[in-house]
């Protein structure tokens, strides 16, 4: 496959719910980054179908039946309407003949990307969820941090940095790998709780990513990038994304407490903060197109 382009290698990968992350490499990169984001990026450019507008599906038999029902005689329609008006159905989410603009499988997210990368914060397309309580936001961060896939993904990222000797101060051997592992794991904990629980609870923001799921490649990419600075609120409005921007700033600042002295200071904190936002942008793109990639890879419908 050859070597990754230098710019792609420098993209920090913090895929999934919240904060399993890598600080920017300073001492070189592994030839082949073991990351789901790299796989997804390649597949995006290798799959021409993803660049075009999602085609409209042919009407299903049930849709035709609903269409025929709408063409029934006025007397039948009026009689049925008067009958239904006497029935109270407050808990009915939808009926068989309600408009269905998208197939239910379109834009459907899974809890993990490629069975490893946590993806709990991604909401399927055409889905409206109730606001998260403070308890729900903290549970989201906890689930992300301590899910079994988070430990596996941390191990992959640790191996990548260990092989690249990103921080020579950590040493080599099992002890050195352990230092890489627990530093990245602490990054993940702080990132998850700052961006998904603590700051969203203060600012009343929704830390989840709502998949667009329709439109062309560039439209969806622009939408994914915009979610770094724009987010939904608990009151179902939109606001500046303090959770992502401010939360990552807090994570970058906290890292001064446990990284080697050479990796501390105001300049390094700003570099880490910028890398976190860059990572969040890549993360959103991966989430947005993961349902399409899953169908492409596994022929799922």
Phi and psi in degrees as a GROMACS rama.xvg file:
@    title "Ramachandran Plot"
@    xaxis  label "Phi"
@    yaxis  label "Psi"
@TYPE xy
84.1677  -170.303  UNK-2
-94.467  147.286  UNK-3
-66.5143  146.618  UNK-4
-58.6421  144.153  UNK-5
-56.1102  -39.8743  UNK-6
-64.9815  -40.1468  UNK-7
-66.2977  -38.0531  UNK-8
-64.3146  -29.7149  UNK-9
-82.4397  -3.45498  UNK-10
-76.1437  120.004  UNK-11
-70.4938  141.66  UNK-12
-112.079  106.202  UNK-13
-122.144  65.6666  UNK-14
-81.5453  146.571  UNK-15
99.6838  -166.168  UNK-16
-71.2483  93.8305  UNK-17
86.0115  -91.8358  UNK-18
-145.057  17.7949  UNK-19
-68.5998  117.203  UNK-20
-141.4  167.609  UNK-21
-126.053  138.841  UNK-22
-75.1497  160.684  UNK-23
-61.1052  137.452  UNK-24
-70.4904  139.363  UNK-25
-117.951  -15.0411  UNK-26
-124.971  31.8285  UNK-27
104.611  173.451  UNK-28
-136.473  154.403  UNK-29
-66.7744  143.269  UNK-30
-58.0006  -39.9094  UNK-31
-121.592  106.354  UNK-32
-70.6591  123.642  UNK-33
-82.8307  79.5521  UNK-34
-140.53  141.576  UNK-35
-66.1368  -29.8638  UNK-36
-63.5326  -37.857  UNK-37
-63.6207  -43.1717  UNK-38
-60.6108  -45.8239  UNK-39
-64.9245  -40.2654  UNK-40
-61.3901  -42.0956  UNK-41
-64.5329  -45.2785  UNK-42
-65.5157  -32.3344  UNK-43
-60.6177  -41.5234  UNK-44
-85.3425  -13.3484  UNK-45
-93.5749  -9.08831  UNK-46
-112.684  94.2549  UNK-47
-57.6008  -28.2759  UNK-48
-63.2424  -23.8274  UNK-49
-77.2369  -14.6719  UNK-50
-83.7109  -17.1135  UNK-51
-97.7188  166.637  UNK-52
-63.3314  138.465  UNK-53
-62.0592  124.015  UNK-54
-67.3852  150.498  UNK-55
-81.3274  129.557  UNK-56
-73.0738  151.617  UNK-57
-66.5285  150.946  UNK-58
-60.4331  138.134  UNK-59
-84.3244  163.077  UNK-60
-52.871  -39.9015  UNK-61
-64.075  -36.5405  UNK-62
-64.737  -39.9817  UNK-63
-64.7374  -39.0212  UNK-64
-62.1795  -40.7499  UNK-65
-65.4522  -36.5906  UNK-66
-65.7564  -41.341  UNK-67
-65.8302  -36.1305  UNK-68
-64.8729  -35.8237  UNK-69
-69.2011  -18.8904  UNK-70
-95.0749  7.69724  UNK-71
-66.8161  167.697  UNK-72
-62.0379  149.283  UNK-73
-57.9084  -35.5182  UNK-74
-66.3882  -39.3656  UNK-75
-66.1422  -43.1734  UNK-76
-63.3489  -43.9579  UNK-77
-64.6  -40.3799  UNK-78
-64.2228  -43.2043  UNK-79
-67.0402  -38.2687  UNK-80
-63.7235  -41.7227  UNK-81
-66.9115  -33.2323  UNK-82
-67.8904  -42.8179  UNK-83
-69.8653  -26.7646  UNK-84
-68.3776  -18.4969  UNK-85
-87.3104  -6.35753  UNK-86
-103.722  136.106  UNK-87
-100.316  118.731  UNK-88
-128.508  62.2822  UNK-89
-69.0121  -23.7757  UNK-90
-99.8703  5.26398  UNK-91
-80.0056  118.33  UNK-92
-71.3532  -40.1693  UNK-93
-164.755  161.925  UNK-94
-115.644  175.41  UNK-95
-63.1252  -27.9247  UNK-96
-105.417  16.5497  UNK-97
-70.0343  150.629  UNK-98
-60.8821  135.516  UNK-99
-126.507  96.1188  UNK-100
-78.6361  -25.0166  UNK-101
-131.383  148.054  UNK-102
-67.9226  142.656  UNK-103
-62.3756  -25.7836  UNK-104
-81.4319  -13.0307  UNK-105
-71.5775  128.267  UNK-106
70.8657  21.3401  UNK-107
-81.7378  123.25  UNK-108
-90.2995  157.947  UNK-109
-118.697  163.049  UNK-110
-68.196  -22.3984  UNK-111
-138.897  146.729  UNK-112
-95.4543  123.197  UNK-113
55.0322  35.2278  UNK-114
67.6292  -3.86636  UNK-115
-121.785  -46.8928  UNK-116
-80.3353  120.697  UNK-117
-60.3368  137.862  UNK-118
-141.973  33.1038  UNK-119
-69.7604  -24.6789  UNK-120
-84.8552  -4.8551  UNK-121
-83.6232  129.229  UNK-122
-103.927  133.43  UNK-123
-60.8906  154.04  UNK-124
-62.573  153.39  UNK-125
59.197  32.3163  UNK-126
-123.184  129.364  UNK-127
-115.805  117.219  UNK-128
-106.989  153.255  UNK-129
-67.7422  158.295  UNK-130
-60.4789  150.324  UNK-131
-82.6707  136.176  UNK-132
-75.2497  170.655  UNK-133
-58.9167  -42.5537  UNK-134
-60.767  -40.5119  UNK-135
-64.6064  -37.3158  UNK-136
-67.8069  -41.2294  UNK-137
-69.0926  -33.2157  UNK-138
-68.3886  -36.9168  UNK-139
-59.4621  -46.9238  UNK-140
-65.206  -38.7794  UNK-141
-66.6047  -43.6421  UNK-142
-61.5994  -41.2961  UNK-143
-65.1597  -44.1355  UNK-144
-71.3058  -38.4148  UNK-145
-112.058  10.6478  UNK-146
-67.7963  148.88  UNK-147
-57.8716  -34.2429  UNK-148
-66.5504  -26.4222  UNK-149
-66.4695  -38.6252  UNK-150
-67.1824  -37.917  UNK-151
-66.9816  -45.8516  UNK-152
-65.0663  -37.8509  UNK-153
-61.1708  -39.4927  UNK-154
-63.3344  -38.7245  UNK-155
-65.1706  -47.3441  UNK-156
-64.7889  -37.8481  UNK-157
-63.6918  -41.8917  UNK-158
-62.5774  -36.6493  UNK-159
-65.3505  -45.4833  UNK-160
-71.0998  -37.0114  UNK-161
-61.6857  -45.3056  UNK-162
-65.7401  -29.3175  UNK-163
-87.2534  -6.63665  UNK-164
53.7466  47.6261  UNK-165
-58.4025  -41.5981  UNK-166
-123.122  93.5931  UNK-167
-57.7852  -24.4116  UNK-168
-62.5083  -23.1167  UNK-169
-75.9788  -18.6731  UNK-170
80.9962  -174.507  UNK-171
-118.107  -174.824  UNK-172
75.0292  -172.341  UNK-173
-63.7709  -36.4131  UNK-174
-63.8168  -41.6746  UNK-175
-64.8017  -43.8131  UNK-176
-61.7113  -38.7971  UNK-177
-61.7501  -37.9193  UNK-178
-65.7627  -41.7765  UNK-179
-60.3574  -42.8606  UNK-180
-63.1242  -49.8797  UNK-181
-74.6919  -26.403  UNK-182
-65.947  -44.271  UNK-183
-67.673  -35.6393  UNK-184
-66.4863  -40.11  UNK-185
-65.0702  -39.4351  UNK-186
-55.1406  -43.053  UNK-187
-65.2607  -42.4416  UNK-188
-62.8403  -50.7945  UNK-189
-64.5812  -40.3697  UNK-190
-63.3208  -43.6667  UNK-191
-64.6961  -47.9776  UNK-192
-73.7024  -33.4144  UNK-193
-70.4858  -44.7515  UNK-194
-87.7806  -20.9465  UNK-195
-114.05  -14.8202  UNK-196
-127.928  -61.408  UNK-197
-67.7123  -58.5351  UNK-198
-66.5629  -44.8703  UNK-199
-59.0647  -33.1446  UNK-200
-68.3381  -35.625  UNK-201
-73.9013  -41.813  UNK-202
-93.133  -3.12828  UNK-203
59.0414  47.6568  UNK-204
-110.056  157.344  UNK-205
-95.9976  114.664  UNK-206
-79.5876  -0.534653  UNK-207
-82.3005  156.83  UNK-208
-100.989  118.141  UNK-209
-92.7078  112.281  UNK-210
-65.248  133.091  UNK-211
-73.3206  -56.3572  UNK-212
78.3347  -2.21437  UNK-213
-145.312  160.961  UNK-214
100.687  175.648  UNK-215
-76.567  175.13  UNK-216
-59.203  -47.6721  UNK-217
-69.0836  -36.5079  UNK-218
-64.1032  -44.4151  UNK-219
-70.2288  -36.0264  UNK-220
-64.9407  -43.8872  UNK-221
-61.4045  -39.75  UNK-222
-62.5636  -46.4061  UNK-223
-60.6658  -41.7549  UNK-224
-66.3867  -37.5072  UNK-225
-66.2895  -25.1349  UNK-226
-69.8726  -9.90693  UNK-227
-68.2836  -33.5923  UNK-228
-113.807  -7.30544  UNK-229
-126.975  137.123  UNK-230
-146.508  166.447  UNK-231
-81.4252  153.03  UNK-232
-105.131  169.692  UNK-233
-65.9139  -22.4096  UNK-234
-91.1904  14.4081  UNK-235
68.9714  21.7534  UNK-236
-99.2471  -161.446  UNK-237
-130.337  153.897  UNK-238
-156.461  172.717  UNK-239
-60.5913  139.86  UNK-240
-83.6188  77.5353  UNK-241
-65.2869  -29.0811  UNK-242
-61.519  -45.6332  UNK-243
-77.2964  -50.6242  UNK-244
-69.2913  -51.5779  UNK-245
-72.5647  -39.253  UNK-246
-61.7993  -41.5262  UNK-247
-70.0958  -31.4579  UNK-248
-63.9141  -41.0371  UNK-249
-65.6009  -39.8648  UNK-250
-63.2505  -44.586  UNK-251
-62.3113  -38.1678  UNK-252
-68.5926  -39.7698  UNK-253
-65.0787  -29.3563  UNK-254
-63.0067  -18.3893  UNK-255
-63.5831  -19.1036  UNK-256
-80.5423  -20.2084  UNK-257
-135.088  0.445981  UNK-258
-92.8511  160.646  UNK-259
-56.7498  157.89  UNK-260
-57.4795  -34.3735  UNK-261
-66.5647  -18.2682  UNK-262
-103.783  17.045  UNK-263
-111.246  176.144  UNK-264
107.637  166.338  UNK-265
-61.7861  -43.5033  UNK-266
-63.3394  -45.2157  UNK-267
-66.9257  -34.4606  UNK-268
-63.2801  -42.6032  UNK-269
-64.2099  -39.9847  UNK-270
-62.9175  -45.0219  UNK-271
-63.556  -40.2407  UNK-272
-62.6489  -46.1439  UNK-273
-61.3557  -38.5202  UNK-274
-67.2708  -34.8095  UNK-275
-62.7917  -43.4235  UNK-276
-67.8343  -37.5337  UNK-277
-62.1941  -41.7469  UNK-278
-63.5561  -41.661  UNK-279
-61.361  -38.3399  UNK-280
-63.9274  -46.0512  UNK-281
-63.3246  -39.1669  UNK-282
-58.8988  -45.74  UNK-283
-63.754  -40.0347  UNK-284
-63.5401  -42.4847  UNK-285
-61.2012  -41.9901  UNK-286
-65.424  -43.2517  UNK-287
-60.5456  -41.277  UNK-288
-99.8042  -1.65176  UNK-289
-58.6768  -42.3348  UNK-290
-58.4851  -37.3248  UNK-291
-69.7378  -42.072  UNK-292
-64.0962  -39.3517  UNK-293
-61.977  -43.416  UNK-294
-65.1614  -36.3114  UNK-295
-67.6074  -43.0765  UNK-296
-74.8236  -41.3936  UNK-297
-112.5  5.44886  UNK-298
55.5068  36.5748  UNK-299
-80.6255  149.207  UNK-300
